[in-house]
Structure formats: C-alpha cells, structure tokens
C-alpha cells in the first residue's frame, strides 16, 4: 500500500512538472522587417511545437484579421504565424500616409524580390525568437510565389514548403484562365461574360482594371464548380472589426493589386509577369508538397502538374483536392493539415 501511495505521488509530481513546461504563446505586434514595421501574429497552445509561417495570397489578402475558425484547431499541434506583408493590412496602415495618394503608390514600388527578402528576414526572426532550427512554410496563390522563392533561396531555414494554388508561370496561367472561362461561358451561353471577355481581349494587360475584370469572371466560374468554405470562416476577430483596419485592408489591397497586375498609365510594371518557376525553380533542397484544387482555373492542375513532375526535391507530393478551386475550403485545410502532420 505504501509503495502504491508513493508511486501515485511520484506520477502526480511528474505530471505537474510536464504540465508546467507547456507554455502557450499569443503575441500580436509590429516587427521591424526590411527597414519598416510589419504586423506579425504568433499563437499556439505550446510554444515548443513546430512553427508554421502562412504566406497569404492577394497579394493584399491578409489572414491575420480572421477569427480561429479556419486554422484554430491546429494550435494544439503547431505555433501559427500570420504576417501582413509589405503593402497589406496593418503593415500598409503603419507605413502609408493618411490620406493615401497615387504619388505614394508610384514612389513606393513593390517587388517579388523585396517581399521575398522580407519573408526570409521574418523567418530568421521567428527561428531565433522561438528557439527553432527550422520552420514550415505554407504559401497560397501569390503567397506560393514568395514561398517557392524563399524555400529555393534559403532552404536552411525551412523544414518543408507547402504550396497551395501554386503559381508556376503567371502570364501563361492568366492566358490559360482567359481561354478556359471563355470556353465555359460559350458552353453556358453566358452572353454577358462573353461580351466582357471580348471587350477585354486576351491578356497580358497593361491596365490593372482589365486584370480585375477578368479575375471577377474567373471567380464567378470557380464558384460554380467548387465546394464553398463556411461563411463562419470569414468572421473578423473583434480587434480587427473596425473602420480603421477595414480601410487599411481595402487600401492595401488596391496598392498590392496595382503592382501584381501592373498599370501602364501610372508607370507601374507587373511584379508577376516575369514569374516562371519552370525556368528557375526546379531544384529544391527541402520536401515540397503541392495542394492543388481540382477545379482551380487560375492556377490549373494541368500547369501545376507539369511543374511538379519536373521538380527535384528530397521528397515531393502532389495532392489533388476534389471540389476545390483556387481558394480555401474544408478539403484544402484538411489536406494541408495532413501534409504538415506527416513531417
């Protein structure tokens, strides 16, 4: 009986010690990256867990403002990092003048190289701050341009790269999307869309408004094909649900889109037109996973699979998600979670 009592006491002490070692983390603050203050949030139930850096799409489509409905359950297994990239969200609001002027847009260009370097600097900061050897990268759409560049340039910083809606050759992909929605509109006898597509003509464009109009038609047809995400996913966290943050997200989205699409009238060149990973992104030194929506029109499976087949990496996996288009839905999140849990 005495031995049993002592064993129970010992187990309770060990259990208490282990519990005490689990330290959650929940930080939201500006961090100086690339010479400017940029908004970074870090959260997890146990700061000793592996770190995931999410690279949002858009390029102005930040993720930090959403509540935990999308990735919240990952916090038990990982430390999650959201970053409002240069020119987006709270980072834009911190650095842009009030009011925002066209002169500011023109005099403060965005480039793939610059934001890639920001992402690498942030990764170094996270590794040092959280005491890690490496972190995991998940990039979506525009974020996949950054993610691929970061993983290719500094593989020593990353456990793996997971590209969702991976951009391969932006110009080819955009032209392919134009042809695809034109074909779909013809089959649907959608004269309104056909008239708009005819007026636009095939890309490339030197007017951001034309790129925006084509994007709206692409999204329209993807919505018809894909299983949607729950509306609850897009609920704003209370601290972001205010007029000031909404304005910064709106202005940052405009600013970022101008530089992704290009706008000749303002002397702004597209920072995406020259992206072609088939030319300079074939050799990775980290495991690579591509999460590909089966009905993605903007970054279609046909182009992504050609790239995947040519990629050299220590490990690679192509994950085709039925019912998913270019954006997120539950099946995409489940596929991402399975990938990171396998690392």
Rosetta blueprint (number, residue, H / E / L):
1 X L
2 X H
3 X H
4 X H
5 X H
6 X H
7 X H
8 X H
9 X H
10 X H
11 X H
12 X H
13 X H
14 X H
15 X H
16 X H
17 X H
18 X H
19 X H
20 X H
21 X H
22 X L
23 X L
24 X L
25 X E
26 X E
27 X E
28 X E
29 X E
30 X E
31 X E
32 X E
33 X E
34 X L
35 X L
36 X E
37 X E
38 X E
39 X E
40 X E
41 X E
42 X E
43 X E
44 X E
45 X L
46 X L
47 X L
48 X L
49 X L
50 X E
51 X E
52 X E
53 X E
54 X E
55 X E
56 X L
57 X L
58 X L
59 X L
60 X L
61 X L
62 X L
63 X L
64 X L
65 X L
66 X E
67 X L
68 X L
69 X L
70 X L
71 X L
72 X H
73 X H
74 X H
75 X H
76 X H
77 X L
78 X E
79 X E
80 X E
81 X E
82 X E
83 X E
84 X E
85 X L
86 X L
87 X L
88 X L
89 X H
90 X H
91 X H
92 X H
93 X H
94 X H
95 X H
96 X L
97 X L
98 X L
99 X L
100 X L
101 X L
102 X H
103 X H
104 X H
105 X H
106 X H
107 X H
108 X L
109 X L
110 X L
111 X L
112 X H
113 X H
114 X H
115 X H
116 X H
117 X H
118 X H
119 X H
120 X H
121 X H
122 X H
123 X H
124 X H
125 X H
126 X H
127 X H
128 X H
129 X H
130 X H
131 X L
132 X L
133 X L
134 X L
135 X E
136 X E
137 X E
138 X E
139 X E
140 X E
141 X L
142 X H
143 X H
144 X H
145 X H
146 X H
147 X H
148 X H
149 X H
150 X H
151 X H
152 X H
153 X H
154 X L
155 X H
156 X H
157 X H
158 X E
159 X E
160 X E
161 X E
162 X E
163 X E
164 X E
165 X L
166 X L
167 X L
168 X L
169 X E
170 X H
171 X H
172 X H
173 X H
174 X H
175 X H
176 X H
177 X H
178 X H
179 X H
180 X H
181 X H
182 X H
183 X H
184 X H
185 X H
186 X H
187 X H
188 X H
189 X L
190 X L
191 X H
192 X H
193 X H
194 X H
195 X H
196 X H
197 X H
198 X H
199 X H
200 X H
201 X L
202 X L
203 X L
204 X L
205 X L
206 X L
207 X L
208 X H
209 X H
210 X H
211 X H
212 X H
213 X H
214 X H
215 X H
216 X H
217 X H
218 X H
219 X H
220 X H
221 X H
222 X H
223 X H
224 X H
225 X H
226 X L
227 X L
228 X L
229 X L
230 X L
231 X H
232 X H
233 X H
234 X H
235 X L
236 X E
237 X L
238 X H
239 X H
240 X H
241 X L
242 X L
243 X H
244 X H
245 X H
246 X H
247 X H
248 X H
249 X H
250 X H
251 X H
252 X H
253 X H
254 X H
255 X H
256 X H
257 X H
258 X H
259 X H
260 X H
261 X H
262 X L
263 X E
264 X H
265 X H
266 X H
267 X L
268 X E
269 X L
270 X L
271 X L
272 X L
273 X L
274 X L
275 X L
276 X E
277 X H
278 X H
279 X H
280 X H
281 X L
282 X L
283 X E
284 X L
285 X L
286 X L
287 X E
288 X E
289 X E
290 X E
291 X E
292 X E
293 X E
294 X L
295 X L
296 X L
297 X L
298 X L
299 X L
300 X L
301 X H
302 X H
303 X H
304 X H
305 X H
306 X H
307 X H
308 X H
309 X H
310 X H
311 X L
312 X E
313 X L
314 X L
315 X L
316 X E
317 X E
318 X E
319 X E
320 X E
321 X E
322 X L
323 X L
324 X L
325 X L
326 X L
327 X L
328 X L
329 X L
330 X H
331 X H
332 X H
333 X H
334 X H
335 X H
336 X H
337 X H
338 X H
339 X H
340 X H
341 X H
342 X L
343 X L
